[in-house]
Each structure stands twice: as C-alpha cells, then as structure tokens.
C-alpha cells in the first residue's frame, strides 16, 4: 500500500507501508468436509459489547422460552387445532404473496417456527407415551385425514369487516 505524506515544504514523498497480515481462519465448507481458508477480521474481547446482537439474542431466547411454556400448557387437542389454524394462516399469506398484496414477509418464518415448535411438543408427548416413529406417522396420517377444512381466523375477520361495510352501505 502506498501513502502520500505531505511535508511542510512544497515537496511530497511516497512512503510504502507493508499491508497488514491476513488473519486466516479455517472453516469447514458444506462440500464433503473440505477445509477452505477464509479471511476473517480479528475480534478482540475489548471490542465485544453487550449492547450488540448478543443481548438481542438473549431477549429472543426468553420469548421462545415463554412461548414454549405456553405451548406446553395446552392439551394435544388444542395443539392440533392451533396447528390447523396456523397452517391456514400460512396458506393465506401465500395467497397474499401470489396476488402481490401487502403483507409482512417475516410472518412466514414466525408461523413456520411456531408450527414446528408445536409439532415438536406433540412428538415429545408421543415419545413420553412410548409411541414409536412408525405408529406416530400412521397417527399423523389419520389425523390429517380427519381435519375438517375451515377458514383461518384472519379470513373470518376479513369477511366480518366486509359484511360490516356492506351493512353500513345498505343502511345509508
């Protein structure tokens, strides 16, 4: 690297500085365990602050723990009903995306994760009861066939709002 040093007089000189040595860190790539050397900046302990992303992850973990406690207090039937409702909401979000309506894209991930947590709790209960994987899959198939399709809560709310608007228009 070259840098220009300006002297108090009218002369200027070029000074050559050696580049800083690269810090090599070997990370495992996902391709058959091949190690690839990558350049990573040095992180010193003095540079790490608690007000950064690490503190937000602690808050996120607390929310997840609260959500898991809430999920675990529900019965299996309530979990099944809520899973069906959330899958319906997820379907409605997909429809909104395909029609290009306004929606929060973060809702996709939030709903998928909530469904996954509920299914995990459901499977934990099956394991406690001694139900193996094969029987669990069979029960899941039976449960999925027994689902009565009903509109998700967001669609019901939308229909109620439209009916209220029509009632206002017809009354005036």
N, C-alpha and C positions, 0 to 999 in steps of 0.2 A: 504494500500500500504506500502510496506517495502522498505526502502532505506538503503544503506550501507554508513556509514560515516567512512572515513579513518582518523585516528588520526596521529599526527606526530610520535608517538612511534609505535611500532610494533603491537599494539592492534587495533582491529576493533570492532565496536559496531553496532548493528542493532537498528534503530530508526523507530518507527511506526508512520506514518502520517495518519490522517483520510482522506478519499477520499473527493474530493470537492463535495458539494451538487449538485445533478442533478437539472437542470432547467426544470421544467415541463411546457409544453405549450399544451393546449388542441386544437386540430384541428378536424374539422368535417370530418369524412370519407364519402365516397360516398355511404355507405351501410345504407340506411334508417335513416340517421341522427344520427347515434350512435357516441358519442364522444369518442375519443381514446386519451389517454395521450401519448405524444411522447417527447423524449429528444431532445432539441434544444440548441445550444450554445447561450450564451448571446452575443448580439450585442450592443456595446456601440456607442454612437454618435461620439466619437473621432475616432473610427475605420473605419467609413464610409468615403470613399474617392470619389471625383467626377470624378476621372480618371478611375474608375472601370466600371462595367457593366451599371450603371445608365446613364453615359454620352453616351455610345454607343446606349442605347435605345432612347435617345433624338435625336441622329442623324438618327436612323431608323425611328422615327416618322416624322421627317422633310422630309425624302424621300417618305414616304407614303403620306404625305400631298401634295407634289409636284405631285406624281403620280395621286392622286385623282383629283387635279386641271386639270391635263392633260386629264384625262378620262372625266371629266365633260364638257370640251370644245368641245368634239366630239358629233356628231349627233347620234341619235339612230341607224340609218342605219350603220354608221361607227362602232359603238359599236358591232352591230350584226356581221359584217364582221370580226372584230378583235377577237370576241369570237370564231367564227368558226375556224379561223386560229390558235388560241391558243389551242383549243381542238385538232386540227390536230397535232400540235407540241407535245402535251401531249401524243397523240397516238404514235407518232414516238419515243418518249422517252421510252414508254412502250415496243415497239418493240425492241429497242436497249437493254433494260434491259433483255428481254426474250432471245435474241440472245447472251447476255453477252458481248456486245461491250462496249467500254469505253464511259462513259457519266458522267455528273455531277448529282449526286443524289439530290443536292439542287435545281435543276431546277424543279423537281416535285412540291415541295412546293411553289416555286416562281410563277410558272404558275397557279397552282390551286388558289392561293390567288389573283392573278391578274384577273383571270376569275371571281372569287367571287366578287371582287370589281366592275367589270363591270356589272355583273348581279344586284348588289345592286343599282348601279346608275340607271340602267334601271328600276328597280322596284320603286325607288324613283320618277322617272318621271311619271310612271304609277299612282302612288298614287296622285301626283300633278294633274294629268288629271282626277282623280276621278274613276279610274278603280279598281274594287274590285278584291279579290283573285281569285274567280271562273272564271271571264272573263279573268284575266291575265293568268291563267293556260290554258284556251282554246286558247288564242292568242299564247302562247308558243308552244302548240302542233301544231298549224297551221304553225308557223314559222319553227319549227323543220322539218316538212314535206316538206317545201319549200326549204330547204337547198340543194344546188347543191354541191355534193361532189367534191372537188378539192384538189390536193395535197398541203400539207403545204409548206410554203416558204423554210424551210430547205431542203425538199426533192427536190424542184425545183433547189435550189442552188447545191445540190449534183449531180443532173442529168446534169446540165450545166458544172460542173467540169469534170464529166466523159466524156461528149461529147468533151470538150476541149482536154482532154488527148488522146482520140481516134483520134481526128484530128491531133494532133502532131505525133502520132504513124503512121498514114496513110501517112502523108506528108514525113516522113523520110524513 
